[in-house]
Every structure is written in C-alpha cells, then in structure tokens.
Amino acid sequence: MSQVQAQARPFSTGFGAEIVGLDLSQPLNEKTFGLWNEAFEEHGVVVLRGQTCTDEQQVAFSRWFGPLEDFPDPKDQAHGFKTVLRVSNVEKHTDRIKPIDDAGHKSFWLGTSDWHTDSSYRPVLSKASLLFSREIPKAGGDTMFAHTGKAYDALPPAKKAEIDDIVVIHDFEETRRRNNLPSRPEAVRKATPPVRQPLVRRLENGRKALLLGSHIAYVEGMDPEKSKVLIAELTAFAIQPQFTYRHQWRLGDLVMWDNRCTMHRAMEYDMQNERRLLHRTTVAGDKALLAQPFVSQASVA
C-alpha cells in the first residue's frame, strides 16, 4: 500500500472522512502525518480501513499527535502497555468472554454504551482517541459519534448566551452510582478524582463545542433536577442525525476522533457469545481548561 498516494475522502453524510492509501504497518513520515493531521483537524473523525499493526506500532504512530495517557487500572491495560486500553468483553488473562454480571465489565459496558467524551473526568482533557479493531462480532457493536462543535454552532443565540459560562462536574464514578454498582478500587479513584470542566469548550481554532457525556455528575451551582434537564436537553440536540456518524466496524479498522469537539457511544451486540476486542490509545491534552480545581462540599463543611 503506497504512502505517497494517501488521500482523505470526506463522507457524503454527517461528518468525518476516510483516509485511503495509508499503511500503518509502515513508519509515518512528515508528509503522510501532515495529511492525516489535516484530515483529523478538519473532519473530527478519521477512518483507516484494512490495517495491520502491533501495539508497538499503534503507540508509535499515536505519539506523532502528542504524548499518550496512561490508563490507571492494570486489568484494562494491554499486556505490557500502560498507554493501551483493551476495549473488550474478553478477559485479558484467561482469554474468555467475561460474565455479563461482572461488576467491572458491567460498569465499563454501561459507561461506554452511553454518550461520553473520553477522559473528560481528567483535569487535562484528552486531545484524541485512536481505536483499532482486533476482533469484532458478527453483528452489532458499531460506534456512534456526535460532533458537538457543529451542534453548538446550530444552537439559538439565546441558548448559547445561557450556557457559555456554565461549569459542570465530571466524575468517572457517576456511571457506577447511576447504575447502583460498587466503586472502583481506592487507588484508581484517587488517580481520577472529580474535576470541573466548562460546559462550552473554547477550541484552539477560535470556535466552540459542547463538552457533554455520561461522566457529568451535575452542573455547578444549579438545582440538581434543573441540571439534569439542561444536560439532557443539550445531549438530545447534539445527537440529531445531521451531527452524527455511525461507524460499522470491520476487522483492521483504525478510527481516530477528536475529543475536543465530539462525543461517542458503543452500540449493542451479543456480548455473551460474541467476542469484541479493540485497542485504544489516547493522546493527552496540553493544559487544564479551568484553573480552579474541584473542591467537594464535604471537604468544605
């Protein structure tokens, strides 16, 4: 597959683009990186089909876009890689499909099947995620993406003025609380405590995007019920068809998305009988969006 002939082809509906003629089993060069990065910045979601790559290669080309995040829970890491997350219903050590009622697996599935933004629960939000398909089910297991930058642009001016300066609390534990699941181990919780984030993110290109997702626990300073209504309203607006792209996975797909202006969710599949294994690397951001850290009400009292 020739790197020289690589080109980006925008999708005809929704948003996103496919890069053709790029072989990730070969080292990137400045020219092919430039094409890929330009497509990523312009389209928000970039798809490369028919790839073969090792974890080492995935880490190497991911690092072209910046430093990578470590994943705090060892059981979710790929063998030997703190920067590679196993997105899977398959247990790492036994290579067996996980029990459907396993608390950790259930929490992960419920969290990823709801709309979310990767690493929004970290003080420094991630720039991008890269997900490579190693095993896919016979049916289902698609991933939906929503462009929250395009959604913000389409909001009425009055709604923009209402929400532009709102602060929300993102907490990885929110999904577990919502679904009556036990908390993560203490060491993992301490590694990712709740954080304050703007509801509307100012992007590097001068535009704005909604920062939404299931990690939102509440809106700071707002009545809890009103908080839920507002987030639900904005989410429903952002996931309209004109702002979304549905990716139907094939073996060897590499999908990269911009966490600064998109959110996503995993779709259902037969997770009790069908194997699904994808490896994710996440490019870290460069700074926190808000200077003031989160302070719990319990610590203030």
C-alpha positions as CSV (number, residue, x, y, z in Angstrom):
1,M,0.0,0.0,0.0
2,S,1.7,3.2,-1.1
3,Q,2.0,6.0,1.4
4,V,2.6,8.5,-1.4
5,Q,-1.0,8.0,-2.8
6,A,-2.7,8.6,0.5
7,Q,-5.7,10.9,0.4
8,A,-8.7,11.9,2.6
9,R,-12.2,11.3,1.3
10,P,-14.9,13.1,3.3
11,F,-18.1,11.2,4.0
12,S,-21.2,12.2,2.0
13,T,-23.4,12.5,5.1
14,G,-23.0,13.6,8.6
15,F,-19.3,14.3,9.2
16,G,-15.9,12.6,9.1
17,A,-13.6,11.2,6.4
18,E,-11.7,8.1,5.3
19,I,-8.0,8.1,4.6
20,V,-7.1,5.7,1.8
21,G,-3.7,4.6,0.7
22,L,-2.1,4.7,4.1
23,D,-0.4,1.7,5.6
24,L,0.1,1.9,9.3
25,S,2.4,-1.1,9.5
26,Q,5.0,1.2,7.9
27,P,6.6,4.2,9.7
28,L,4.9,7.5,9.1
29,N,6.8,10.4,7.5
30,E,6.1,14.1,7.7
31,K,4.1,14.2,4.5
32,T,1.7,11.4,5.5
33,F,1.4,12.7,9.0
34,G,0.5,16.1,7.7
35,L,-2.3,14.7,5.5
36,W,-3.6,12.6,8.4
37,N,-3.4,15.5,10.9
38,E,-5.1,17.9,8.4
39,A,-8.0,15.5,7.9
40,F,-8.3,15.0,11.7
41,E,-8.4,18.7,12.4
42,E,-11.0,19.3,9.6
43,H,-13.3,16.4,10.0
44,G,-13.3,15.3,13.7
45,V,-13.4,11.6,12.9
46,V,-10.9,9.9,10.6
47,V,-11.2,6.2,9.4
48,L,-8.5,4.0,8.0
49,R,-9.6,0.5,6.8
50,G,-7.7,-2.7,6.3
51,Q,-4.8,-2.0,8.7
52,T,-2.5,-4.5,10.4
53,C,-0.5,-3.1,13.3
54,T,1.0,-4.2,16.6
55,D,0.6,-2.4,19.9
56,E,4.1,-1.0,19.4
57,Q,3.2,0.4,16.1
58,Q,-0.1,1.8,17.4
59,V,1.8,3.6,20.2
60,A,4.4,4.8,17.8
61,F,2.1,6.5,15.3
62,S,-0.3,7.7,18.1
63,R,2.7,9.6,19.6
64,W,3.0,11.7,16.4
65,F,0.0,13.6,17.7
66,G,1.3,14.1,21.2
67,P,2.1,12.4,24.5
68,L,-0.2,9.5,25.4
69,E,-2.3,9.0,28.6
70,D,-1.7,6.1,30.9
71,F,-4.7,4.0,31.9
72,P,-4.9,3.7,35.7
73,D,-6.5,0.2,36.0
74,P,-4.0,-2.6,35.2
75,K,-6.7,-5.1,34.4
76,D,-7.8,-2.9,31.5
77,Q,-4.3,-2.4,30.0
78,A,-2.9,-4.4,27.1
79,H,-0.1,-6.7,28.1
80,G,3.0,-4.6,28.7
81,F,1.4,-1.3,27.8
82,K,0.1,1.3,30.3
83,T,-0.9,3.5,27.3
84,V,-3.0,0.9,25.5
85,L,-6.6,0.2,26.8
86,R,-8.4,-3.0,26.0
87,V,-11.9,-2.2,24.9
88,S,-13.3,-5.7,25.2
89,N,-15.7,-8.2,26.6
90,V,-12.8,-10.7,26.7
91,E,-10.8,-11.2,29.9
92,K,-7.1,-10.4,29.5
93,H,-5.6,-13.4,31.4
94,T,-8.0,-16.2,30.6
95,D,-8.9,-15.0,27.0
96,R,-12.5,-15.9,27.9
97,I,-15.7,-13.9,27.4
98,K,-16.4,-12.0,30.7
99,P,-19.5,-12.9,32.7
100,I,-22.3,-10.5,31.8
101,D,-22.9,-9.7,35.5
102,D,-19.3,-9.0,36.4
103,A,-19.4,-5.6,38.2
104,G,-16.3,-4.2,36.4
105,H,-17.4,-5.3,33.0
106,K,-21.0,-4.2,33.5
107,S,-19.8,-0.7,34.6
108,F,-17.5,-0.4,31.6
109,W,-20.2,-1.5,29.2
110,L,-22.8,0.8,30.6
111,G,-20.4,3.7,30.6
112,T,-19.3,3.2,27.0
113,S,-22.8,2.5,25.7
114,D,-23.9,5.9,26.9
115,W,-22.8,9.1,25.2
116,H,-19.5,10.2,26.6
117,T,-16.3,12.1,26.0
118,D,-13.0,10.2,26.6
119,S,-11.1,11.4,29.6
120,S,-13.5,14.3,30.4
121,Y,-13.0,13.2,34.1
122,R,-9.3,14.2,34.0
123,P,-8.1,17.7,34.8
124,V,-6.4,17.8,31.4
125,L,-8.8,16.5,28.7
126,S,-7.5,14.3,26.0
127,K,-6.9,15.6,22.5
128,A,-7.8,12.5,20.6
129,S,-8.5,8.7,20.8
130,L,-7.4,6.0,18.3
131,L,-9.2,2.7,18.4
132,F,-8.0,-0.3,16.4
133,S,-10.2,-3.4,15.8
134,R,-8.6,-6.8,16.6
135,E,-11.8,-8.9,17.0
136,I,-15.3,-7.8,16.1
137,P,-18.7,-9.5,16.5
138,K,-20.7,-10.9,13.5
139,A,-23.3,-8.2,14.1
140,G,-23.7,-5.0,16.1
141,G,-21.0,-3.3,18.2
142,D,-21.0,-0.2,16.0
143,T,-19.8,3.1,17.4
144,M,-21.8,6.3,17.1
145,F,-20.2,9.7,17.0
146,A,-21.7,13.2,17.5
147,H,-20.0,16.4,16.5
148,T,-20.6,18.8,19.5
149,G,-18.9,21.7,17.7
150,K,-21.4,21.6,14.8
151,A,-24.2,21.2,17.4
152,Y,-23.1,24.2,19.3
153,D,-22.9,26.3,16.1
154,A,-26.6,25.4,15.4
155,L,-27.9,26.4,18.9
156,P,-30.1,29.5,19.1
157,P,-28.1,32.6,20.2
158,A,-30.1,32.9,23.4
159,K,-29.2,29.3,24.4
160,K,-25.5,30.0,23.7
161,A,-25.6,33.0,25.9
162,E,-27.3,31.0,28.6
163,I,-24.7,28.2,28.7
164,D,-21.4,29.8,27.6
165,D,-20.1,30.3,31.2
166,I,-21.6,27.2,32.9
167,V,-19.3,24.8,34.8
168,V,-20.0,21.1,35.2
169,I,-18.5,18.4,37.4
170,H,-17.2,15.3,35.6
171,D,-16.7,12.2,37.7
172,F,-15.8,8.7,36.5
173,E,-17.8,7.3,39.4
174,E,-21.0,8.8,38.1
175,T,-21.9,5.8,35.9
176,R,-21.4,3.4,38.8
177,R,-23.6,5.5,41.1
178,R,-26.3,5.8,38.5
179,N,-26.4,2.0,38.0
180,N,-26.0,1.0,41.7
181,L,-22.6,-0.6,41.1
182,P,-19.7,-0.7,43.6
183,S,-17.0,1.9,43.4
184,R,-13.6,1.3,41.8
185,P,-10.6,0.4,43.9
186,E,-9.4,3.3,46.1
187,A,-6.1,3.7,44.3
188,V,-7.9,4.0,40.9
189,R,-10.4,6.5,42.4
190,K,-7.6,8.6,43.8
191,A,-5.9,8.6,40.4
192,T,-9.1,10.1,38.8
193,P,-11.0,12.3,41.2
194,P,-13.9,14.6,40.1
195,V,-13.0,17.6,38.1
196,R,-14.5,20.9,37.0
197,Q,-15.0,21.4,33.2
198,P,-16.6,24.1,31.1
199,L,-19.9,23.1,29.5
200,V,-18.8,25.0,26.4
201,R,-15.2,24.5,25.4
202,R,-13.3,27.2,23.5
203,L,-11.4,25.4,20.8
204,E,-7.9,26.2,19.6
205,N,-9.3,27.4,16.2
206,G,-11.5,30.0,17.9
207,R,-14.7,28.0,17.6
208,K,-16.7,26.4,20.4
209,A,-18.0,23.0,21.2
210,L,-20.3,21.4,23.9
211,L,-18.4,19.3,26.4
212,L,-21.1,16.6,27.3
213,G,-21.3,13.0,28.2
214,S,-22.2,10.5,30.9
215,H,-19.3,11.5,33.2
216,I,-21.2,14.7,34.0
217,A,-22.4,14.4,37.6
218,Y,-24.1,17.8,37.9
219,V,-23.9,21.5,36.9
220,E,-22.1,23.6,39.5
221,G,-24.4,25.9,41.5
222,M,-27.6,24.6,39.8
223,D,-30.5,22.8,41.3
224,P,-29.9,19.0,40.6
225,E,-33.1,18.5,38.8
226,K,-32.6,21.6,36.6
227,S,-29.1,20.4,36.0
228,K,-30.3,17.0,34.7
229,V,-32.9,18.7,32.4
230,L,-30.3,21.0,30.9
231,I,-27.8,18.3,30.2
232,A,-30.5,16.0,28.7
233,E,-31.8,18.8,26.5
234,L,-28.3,19.7,25.1
235,T,-27.5,16.0,24.6
236,A,-30.7,15.4,22.7
237,F,-29.9,18.4,20.5
238,A,-26.3,17.3,19.8
239,I,-27.2,13.7,18.7
240,Q,-29.5,14.7,15.9
241,P,-28.8,12.9,12.6
242,Q,-27.1,15.9,11.0
243,F,-24.5,16.0,13.7
244,T,-23.7,12.2,13.9
245,Y,-21.8,9.5,12.1
246,R,-22.2,5.7,12.7
247,H,-19.2,3.6,12.2
248,Q,-19.7,-0.1,11.3
249,W,-16.5,-1.8,12.3
250,R,-14.5,-4.1,10.1
251,L,-11.5,-6.1,11.1
252,G,-8.4,-3.9,10.8
253,D,-10.2,-0.6,11.1
254,L,-8.4,2.3,12.8
255,V,-10.7,5.1,13.9
256,M,-9.3,8.4,15.3
257,W,-11.6,11.0,16.8
258,D,-11.2,14.5,18.2
259,N,-12.3,14.5,21.9
260,R,-12.3,18.3,21.8
261,C,-15.4,18.5,19.7
262,T,-17.0,15.1,19.6
263,M,-18.6,12.5,21.9
264,H,-19.4,8.9,21.1
265,R,-21.1,5.7,22.3
266,A,-20.8,1.9,21.7
267,M,-23.8,0.1,20.2
268,E,-25.2,-3.2,21.4
269,Y,-24.0,-6.6,20.3
270,D,-24.3,-10.2,21.7
271,M,-21.6,-9.7,24.4
272,Q,-22.4,-13.1,26.0
273,N,-21.5,-15.1,22.9
274,E,-19.6,-12.8,20.5
275,R,-16.0,-11.6,21.1
276,R,-15.1,-7.9,20.6
277,L,-11.6,-6.6,21.2
278,L,-10.3,-3.2,20.2
279,H,-7.2,-1.5,21.5
280,R,-7.3,2.3,22.3
281,T,-4.5,4.8,22.6
282,T,-5.4,8.3,23.9
283,V,-3.5,11.5,23.0
284,A,-3.3,13.8,26.0
285,G,-4.2,17.4,26.0
286,D,-1.7,20.1,27.0
287,K,-3.5,22.1,29.7
288,A,-6.5,22.2,32.0
289,L,-9.4,24.1,30.7
290,L,-10.2,25.7,34.1
291,A,-7.7,26.9,36.6
292,Q,-9.7,26.4,39.8
293,P,-9.8,22.7,40.9
294,F,-12.8,20.8,42.2
295,V,-13.5,21.1,45.9
296,S,-16.1,18.7,47.3
297,Q,-18.8,20.1,49.6
298,A,-17.8,17.5,52.2
299,S,-14.2,19.0,52.4
300,V,-15.6,22.5,52.7
301,A,-18.0,21.7,55.5
